[in-house]
Amino acid sequence: MVKTPRLETERLILREVHEDDVDAIFNCWMRDEDVSRYMWWKASDDIAEAQEFVQFELGQIDNDNWNRWIVLNKSTQEIVGTCLVFWNDEDTEPHWDVSYNLGKLNWGKGYTTEAMRKVLEYAKENLNMLECITTYAKVNVASANVLHKLGFVDEKIIAYECSGGELVTEGIICRYESK
């Protein structure tokens, strides 16, 4: 049985990572510096990093505290991005956290908000998530817009390391509370 459930929205399918997703993941977002600019990871032209990502995600399938989805365009069946809800126990205050990214060709279409709305619904109903805390780069207006549409509220500014540690900028911690 696959732990990560298949979820659907009006335009998207969210499904578990498959071993044969490597090329699509690599081409969609992993090698694009514009996508990785405000993420903790750095873009790479080495497909082996996409293979490592897929193997890591396959190893997390049975981890109840790690739920990663590949996001597909329902009409084309093409991978457009990824989203994640996970228990972050590396911070001083353990909490549920989220992450997402979308291939640049799919920016501005509302896919991230649509996918993450479904992920948050799943987390509330199946993971008993009462609140979620995440951080975004203050200059990443698109990500801020997604989080605010989802109901996250900004709390404080912190130093934020991204692009594999090559960029340190202001980050904003924000909180979502289940209703």
N, C-alpha and C positions, 0 to 999 in steps of 0.2 A: 504494500500500500504506500502511495506517495504521501508524505506528510504535508508538503506545501500544496494547498488545494488550488484548483483552477478557479479563478474568479473572472467574471465578465461584467463589462459596462456596456453602454450603448455602442461605443466604437472600438473597444479594446478587449483583448483577452490577456489575462495575467496567468502565467503558468510557471511551473518549476523550470529550473535550468536543465538543459539537456546536453549531453556530451558533444553532440554535433553542432552546438551553437557557437563554437569558437570563432569561426570565420566571420559570422554575422556580428558578433559582439565586437570583435577587433575592428571591423570596418565601420560599424555604427557609431561607436563612441570611444573605445579604448585608445585609439591612436590620435585622437583629435584634441589638440591643446586648448581649443576654445571650450570643449566640454570639461576637461580636467582642471581648468584654471582655478576654480574655487572648490575643488574636491580635495580630499586628503591624499589621493593618489596622483601620479604624474603620467601623462600620456606617453606612449612608447610605440616605436615602429617595430618592436619585437613581438611577433605573434605568440611566442612562448609565454609572455605575460598574460595573454588572453587564455591560454591553455591552463596556466596556474590558477587563474581566477575561476574558471569552470571547475577544475578539480577541487578547489577549496569549497565552492558552493555545493558540489555534489556530496562532499564530506559533511555538510551541515544539514542535509535533508532530515535527519532524525533529531536535530537540535530544536527543542520547543522554543528556545529563546532567540532563534534566528530564522526569519521567514523572508526569503528572497524570491521575487517574481521577475521573470522576463516579460516585458510588455510588448504585445503584438498588435499591429493594426488589424482589426477584425476583417476588413474588406480585402486587404492584400496579403495577410498572414506574414508580413515582414516584421522583424524585430525593430522596434523604435526606441527602446530603452530598458530600464530596469528600476525596480523599487524594492525597498527593504524596510521591515520593522524588526527591531532587535532589542534585546535586553543589554543595556550598556552598563557593565559593572566595572569599567575601567576608570570612570570618573569618581570623585569623592562621594557623590550621592548617586548610587545606582538607580537607573531609571530606564523606561522604554524610550527608544530613540528611533528616528526614521532617516532614510537616505534615499535619494533618487537621482537619476540622470537620464537624459534624453539625447539621442543623436541629433546633431545640429539641423539636419534636414527636416526635423519634426518640431522644432521650436516654434512657439507662438500659436499652436493649435489647440491648447487646453488639455493635451493628453496627460501631462503630469498631474494636474489638479484632479482630473477625472480618475486616474489610476489610484492616486493617493487617497482620495475620498473613499474608494472601495477598500483599500488596505486598512485605513483607520476604522472603518465599519467592521471589518473582519477582526481586527485587534480588540475592539471593544467587546464584541460578541463571543469570541473564541479564546482570547488570551487574557480576558478580564483586565484589560488595560484601562486604568482609571485616568491616567494622565501620561503625557509624552513630552519630553524635553529634547530640543535639538538646537543646533547652532548653524548659522549661515553667515557668509561674508557680507558685511554691510553694503559693499559695492555691487553685490549680485542682486540687483533689483528684481529680476525675473523670479529668482528663488524666494525672495521676500514676498512677492505678490502671491505665489503659490501657497506659501505657508499661511499668510493672512487670510486668503480665501477659504482655507481649510479650518480656520478658527484659532490658529496659533496667535499668541499675544507676546510681543517683545518684552523682555525683562531687564536685560543689562548688556552692556558692551564689554567685550573681552578681547584679548589678543587672539587671532585666528590664523593658524598655520595651514596653508593649502599648497596645491601643486607640488606634492612630494616634499614639502618643507622649503621650497624655493621662494615662496611668497608668504609674508606675514602681514596681515592687514587687520582691520577692526572686524570683529565678529559680533553677532548678536545672538544671545541665548533667548529662545522663546519657548513658551509652554502651551500645551493643548490639554484641555480637561474634558473628559468624556461627559456627556450629558445624558 
